[in-house]
């Protein structure tokens, strides 16, 4: 502004702080006089070579604009500055209020009945396709990760980045059309790769489902959080975890541990899953990956078919379950996941 107008200018906050292009252009004595005068006067006035314009919002003095000079051009400049400063402040306050509202909404600090009313007040679109991406970083209070995500999504009118806590950032992403799961996962991969490249940080991302109304953002956020939590148990090597793609792990995660323990005791009546060594466990995983195909599994394990059959017979002898029978294989798969879930609970305790 100074470069354009070629005059000293700035503003005085309601607390008496002077923000200007030139330090010391307003003396302390002049500042006291100006603040005292504006307690009863909200009109533009001139004093000691400067034009002052108080800006009052809702009956409260927000700040005072000042421009060097006491001529008509100085008054015009003060009017121009008011328009600019008011627009900047409005945009900042609007963004600040929106992010605070969304953060409180995600954390269930707003009553459901107040959501639509507050969203309307903040001019947030009610009907829009959105999904929540929850970015988790192990680096506590890392503002570099937040900055990278903000730079990736510069459209602050449609996409919102909320710092939920010291480890988690929620990206509320809007879409013009309903994206596929693959498209959302690719978007999450872009975030992971960019963060890894620019700040050398490792992040995992949980993806909630697509919602059509702003009142459902909290649900998509909770789904993204569940995706991260379930992923830690059943897919700890994955960086991208989608709620839609959790499968049976989502169901197991919601079961009480007592019920899980009862299930394991009923399934393994003959013996325990702990009796299976690492070689057998690895064989079982490969057998499931190859859809219970004996020939393909033996090929990938570089063992003779009879060797694999011997191992499967050994599993049946220990557990009482024949993995070559589809129904029994399903039971065993679920049992392995339940056992993993119980172990993760023990570690957390």
C-alpha positions as CSV (number, residue, x, y, z in Angstrom):
1,X,0.0,0.0,0.0
2,X,2.9,2.4,0.8
3,X,4.5,1.7,-2.5
4,X,1.3,2.6,-4.4
5,X,0.2,5.6,-2.3
6,X,3.7,6.9,-1.4
7,X,2.6,7.9,2.0
8,X,3.2,6.5,5.5
9,X,0.2,4.5,6.6
10,X,-1.0,1.8,8.8
11,X,-3.5,0.9,11.6
12,X,-3.8,1.0,15.3
13,X,-5.4,-2.0,17.0
14,X,-8.1,-1.6,19.7
15,X,-5.3,-2.5,22.1
16,X,-3.1,0.4,21.0
17,X,-0.6,-1.5,18.9
18,X,0.6,0.4,15.9
19,X,1.2,-1.6,12.6
20,X,2.8,0.6,10.0
21,X,5.2,0.7,7.1
22,X,7.4,3.1,9.1
23,X,8.3,2.5,12.7
24,X,7.8,5.4,15.0
25,X,5.7,7.5,12.6
26,X,3.1,7.8,15.4
27,X,4.6,9.1,18.6
28,X,3.5,7.8,22.0
29,X,1.9,11.1,22.9
30,X,0.0,11.2,19.6
31,X,-1.1,7.6,20.1
32,X,-2.6,8.4,23.5
33,X,-4.4,11.5,22.2
34,X,-5.9,9.5,19.2
35,X,-7.0,6.6,21.4
36,X,-8.6,9.0,23.9
37,X,-10.4,11.0,21.1
38,X,-11.8,7.8,19.5
39,X,-13.5,6.8,22.7
40,X,-16.2,9.3,21.9
41,X,-15.7,10.0,18.2
42,X,-16.0,7.5,15.4
43,X,-15.8,10.0,12.5
44,X,-12.8,10.5,10.3
45,X,-10.5,13.2,11.7
46,X,-7.1,14.8,11.3
47,X,-4.5,15.3,13.9
48,X,-0.8,16.5,13.8
49,X,-0.3,15.8,10.1
50,X,-2.2,12.5,9.9
51,X,-5.8,11.5,8.9
52,X,-7.4,8.9,11.1
53,X,-10.4,6.7,10.3
54,X,-11.9,4.6,13.2
55,X,-13.4,1.3,12.0
56,X,-16.4,0.2,14.2
57,X,-18.1,-3.2,13.8
58,X,-21.2,-4.1,15.8
59,X,-20.7,-1.0,18.0
60,X,-17.1,-2.0,18.9
61,X,-13.9,-0.2,17.8
62,X,-12.0,-2.8,15.7
63,X,-9.0,-0.6,14.7
64,X,-8.1,2.9,13.5
65,X,-6.6,3.5,10.0
66,X,-4.1,6.3,9.6
67,X,-2.6,8.0,6.5
68,X,0.0,10.8,6.5
69,X,-1.6,14.0,5.4
70,X,-4.6,16.1,6.2
71,X,-5.9,16.7,2.6
72,X,-8.8,15.3,0.7
73,X,-6.5,12.7,-0.9
74,X,-5.6,11.3,2.5
75,X,-9.3,10.9,3.3
76,X,-9.8,9.0,0.0
77,X,-6.8,6.8,0.8
78,X,-8.2,6.1,4.3
79,X,-11.5,4.9,2.7
80,X,-9.6,2.7,0.3
81,X,-7.6,1.2,3.1
82,X,-10.7,0.5,5.1
83,X,-12.2,-1.5,2.2
84,X,-9.0,-3.5,1.8
85,X,-8.3,-4.1,5.5
86,X,-11.9,-5.0,6.2
87,X,-11.9,-7.6,3.3
88,X,-8.6,-9.1,4.6
89,X,-9.9,-9.4,8.1
90,X,-13.3,-10.8,7.0
91,X,-11.5,-13.5,5.0
92,X,-9.3,-14.4,7.9
93,X,-12.1,-14.4,10.4
94,X,-14.3,-16.4,8.0
95,X,-11.5,-19.0,7.6
96,X,-10.7,-19.1,11.3
97,X,-14.4,-19.6,12.2
98,X,-15.0,-22.3,9.6
99,X,-12.0,-24.3,10.7
100,X,-12.9,-24.0,14.4
101,X,-16.5,-25.0,13.6
102,X,-15.3,-28.1,11.6
103,X,-12.8,-29.1,14.3
104,X,-15.5,-28.9,17.0
105,X,-17.9,-30.8,14.7
106,X,-15.4,-33.6,14.1
107,X,-14.8,-34.0,17.8
108,X,-18.5,-34.0,18.6
109,X,-18.4,-30.7,20.5
110,X,-21.4,-29.4,18.5
111,X,-25.0,-30.6,19.0
112,X,-26.3,-32.3,15.8
113,X,-29.2,-29.9,15.7
114,X,-26.9,-26.9,15.6
115,X,-24.7,-28.1,12.7
116,X,-26.9,-27.0,9.8
117,X,-27.6,-23.6,11.4
118,X,-24.0,-22.9,12.0
119,X,-22.9,-24.1,8.6
120,X,-25.5,-21.7,7.0
121,X,-24.1,-18.8,9.1
122,X,-20.6,-19.6,7.9
123,X,-21.7,-19.9,4.3
124,X,-20.6,-23.5,4.0
125,X,-22.3,-25.4,1.2
126,X,-24.8,-27.9,2.8
127,X,-25.2,-30.3,-0.2
128,X,-21.9,-31.3,-1.6
129,X,-20.0,-34.6,-2.1
130,X,-17.2,-34.8,0.4
131,X,-15.0,-37.3,2.1
132,X,-12.6,-37.1,5.1
133,X,-8.9,-38.1,4.7
134,X,-7.3,-38.5,8.1
135,X,-3.5,-38.0,7.8
136,X,-1.6,-39.6,10.8
137,X,2.0,-38.7,11.4
138,X,4.2,-40.2,14.1
139,X,6.1,-36.9,14.3
140,X,4.4,-35.0,17.1
141,X,3.3,-31.4,16.4
142,X,4.9,-31.4,13.0
143,X,3.7,-28.2,11.3
144,X,5.7,-29.1,8.2
145,X,3.3,-32.0,7.4
146,X,0.3,-29.6,7.8
147,X,1.9,-27.1,5.5
148,X,2.5,-29.7,2.8
149,X,-1.1,-30.8,2.9
150,X,-2.3,-27.1,2.8
151,X,-0.1,-26.5,-0.3
152,X,-1.5,-29.6,-2.0
153,X,-5.1,-28.3,-1.6
154,X,-5.0,-24.5,-2.0
155,X,-8.8,-24.1,-2.6
156,X,-9.8,-22.9,0.9
157,X,-13.4,-22.4,-0.2
158,X,-14.0,-26.0,-1.0
159,X,-11.3,-28.1,0.8
160,X,-10.6,-27.7,4.5
161,X,-7.6,-28.8,6.4
162,X,-8.2,-29.2,10.1
163,X,-5.4,-29.9,12.7
164,X,-7.3,-32.3,14.9
165,X,-4.5,-33.0,17.4
166,X,-0.7,-33.1,17.5
167,X,-0.5,-36.3,15.3
168,X,-3.6,-36.1,13.1
169,X,-4.7,-33.8,10.3
170,X,-8.2,-34.1,8.8
171,X,-8.6,-33.2,5.1
172,X,-12.3,-32.5,4.3
173,X,-12.1,-33.0,0.5
174,X,-14.9,-31.9,-1.8
175,X,-15.7,-33.6,-5.2
176,X,-17.7,-32.5,-8.2
177,X,-18.7,-36.1,-9.0
178,X,-18.7,-39.2,-6.9
179,X,-15.1,-40.6,-7.0
180,X,-14.3,-44.3,-7.1
181,X,-12.4,-45.9,-4.3
182,X,-9.4,-46.2,-6.5
183,X,-9.4,-42.5,-7.2
184,X,-9.6,-41.6,-3.5
185,X,-6.8,-44.1,-2.8
186,X,-4.6,-42.5,-5.5
187,X,-5.3,-39.1,-4.0
188,X,-4.1,-40.4,-0.6
189,X,-1.0,-41.9,-2.2
190,X,-0.2,-38.5,-3.7
191,X,-0.3,-37.0,-0.2
192,X,1.9,-39.8,1.2
193,X,4.5,-39.4,-1.5
194,X,4.6,-35.6,-1.3
195,X,5.0,-35.6,2.4
196,X,7.7,-38.2,2.2
197,X,9.6,-36.3,-0.5
198,X,9.3,-32.8,0.9
199,X,9.7,-33.3,4.7
200,X,10.9,-36.9,4.9
201,X,8.0,-37.9,7.1
202,X,6.1,-41.1,7.0
203,X,2.3,-40.8,7.2
204,X,-0.6,-43.2,7.1
205,X,-4.0,-42.1,5.8
206,X,-7.5,-43.3,6.7
207,X,-10.2,-42.7,4.2
208,X,-13.9,-42.3,5.2
209,X,-16.8,-42.9,2.8
210,X,-18.3,-40.3,0.5
211,X,-21.1,-38.2,2.1
212,X,-23.6,-35.8,0.4
213,X,-24.6,-33.5,3.3
214,X,-22.4,-31.5,5.6
215,X,-24.1,-33.0,8.7
216,X,-22.5,-36.4,7.8
217,X,-18.9,-35.1,7.8
218,X,-18.5,-36.3,11.4
219,X,-19.4,-39.8,10.3
220,X,-16.9,-39.9,7.5
221,X,-14.2,-38.6,9.9
222,X,-15.0,-41.4,12.4
223,X,-14.9,-44.0,9.5
224,X,-11.4,-42.6,8.6
225,X,-10.3,-43.0,12.2
226,X,-11.6,-46.5,12.4
227,X,-9.8,-47.3,9.2
228,X,-6.5,-46.2,10.8
229,X,-7.2,-48.1,14.0
230,X,-8.2,-51.4,12.2
231,X,-5.3,-51.0,9.9
232,X,-2.8,-51.0,12.8
233,X,-4.2,-54.4,13.8
234,X,-4.7,-56.3,10.6
235,X,-2.7,-54.3,7.9
236,X,0.1,-52.6,9.7
237,X,2.2,-52.5,6.6
238,X,-0.4,-50.5,4.5
239,X,0.0,-46.7,4.2
240,X,-3.5,-46.2,2.7
241,X,-6.5,-47.6,4.6
242,X,-10.1,-47.2,3.3
243,X,-13.1,-47.8,5.5
244,X,-14.9,-49.4,2.5
245,X,-12.0,-51.8,2.1
246,X,-11.7,-53.1,5.7
247,X,-13.7,-56.2,5.2
248,X,-14.2,-58.5,8.1
249,X,-11.6,-56.8,10.1
250,X,-14.0,-53.9,10.7
251,X,-16.5,-56.4,12.3
252,X,-13.9,-58.1,14.5
253,X,-12.6,-54.8,15.7
254,X,-16.1,-53.9,17.1
255,X,-16.4,-57.2,19.1
256,X,-15.8,-57.4,22.8
257,X,-12.6,-59.3,23.8
258,X,-14.6,-61.8,25.9
259,X,-16.6,-62.9,22.9
260,X,-13.4,-63.2,20.8
261,X,-11.7,-65.4,23.5
262,X,-14.8,-67.6,23.6
263,X,-14.8,-67.9,19.8
264,X,-11.1,-69.0,19.8
265,X,-11.7,-71.6,22.6
266,X,-14.6,-73.1,20.7
267,X,-12.8,-73.2,17.3
268,X,-9.5,-74.7,18.6
269,X,-10.9,-77.4,20.9
270,X,-8.1,-79.8,20.0
271,X,-5.2,-77.4,20.4
272,X,-4.1,-73.8,20.2
273,X,-3.1,-71.5,17.4
274,X,0.0,-70.8,19.3
275,X,1.2,-74.4,18.6
276,X,1.7,-73.5,14.9
277,X,5.3,-72.5,14.1
278,X,6.3,-69.6,11.9
279,X,6.9,-71.9,8.9
280,X,3.3,-73.2,9.2
281,X,1.9,-69.7,9.6
282,X,3.7,-68.5,6.5
283,X,2.4,-71.5,4.6
284,X,-1.2,-70.8,5.7
285,X,-0.9,-67.1,4.6
286,X,0.4,-68.2,1.1
287,X,-2.4,-70.8,0.9
288,X,-5.0,-68.1,1.5
289,X,-3.3,-65.6,-0.9
290,X,-3.6,-68.2,-3.6
291,X,-7.3,-68.9,-2.9
292,X,-6.7,-72.4,-1.4
293,X,-4.9,-73.6,-4.6
294,X,-2.5,-76.3,-3.6
295,X,-0.5,-76.4,-6.9
296,X,0.0,-72.6,-7.0
297,X,0.9,-72.4,-3.3
298,X,3.5,-75.1,-3.5
299,X,5.0,-73.4,-6.6
300,X,5.4,-70.1,-4.8
301,X,6.8,-71.7,-1.7
302,X,9.3,-73.7,-3.8
303,X,8.2,-77.0,-2.2
304,X,6.8,-80.3,-3.5
305,X,3.1,-80.6,-3.6
306,X,3.3,-83.5,-1.2
307,X,5.2,-81.3,1.2
308,X,2.4,-78.8,1.2
309,X,-0.2,-81.5,1.7
310,X,1.8,-82.8,4.6
311,X,1.8,-79.4,6.2
312,X,-1.9,-79.0,5.7
313,X,-2.5,-82.4,7.3
314,X,-0.4,-81.2,10.2
315,X,-2.5,-78.1,10.6
316,X,-5.6,-80.3,10.6
317,X,-4.2,-82.5,13.2
318,X,-3.3,-79.6,15.6
319,X,-6.4,-77.5,15.1
320,X,-9.0,-79.9,13.8
321,X,-9.6,-77.7,10.7
322,X,-8.9,-78.8,7.1
323,X,-8.0,-75.7,5.2
324,X,-8.7,-77.4,1.9
325,X,-12.4,-77.3,2.8
326,X,-13.8,-73.8,2.1
327,X,-16.0,-73.4,5.2
328,X,-13.3,-74.6,7.5
329,X,-10.8,-72.3,5.8
330,X,-13.1,-69.3,6.5
331,X,-13.4,-70.2,10.1
332,X,-9.6,-70.5,10.4
333,X,-9.0,-67.2,8.6
334,X,-11.4,-65.4,11.0
335,X,-9.8,-67.2,14.0
336,X,-6.3,-65.9,12.9
337,X,-7.7,-62.4,12.7
338,X,-9.4,-62.6,16.1
339,X,-6.2,-63.9,17.6
340,X,-4.3,-60.9,16.1
341,X,-6.9,-58.5,17.4
342,X,-6.6,-60.0,20.9
343,X,-2.8,-59.7,20.8
344,X,-3.0,-56.0,19.8
345,X,-5.4,-55.3,22.6
346,X,-3.0,-56.9,25.1
347,X,-0.1,-54.7,23.7
348,X,-2.2,-51.6,24.1
349,X,-3.1,-52.5,27.7
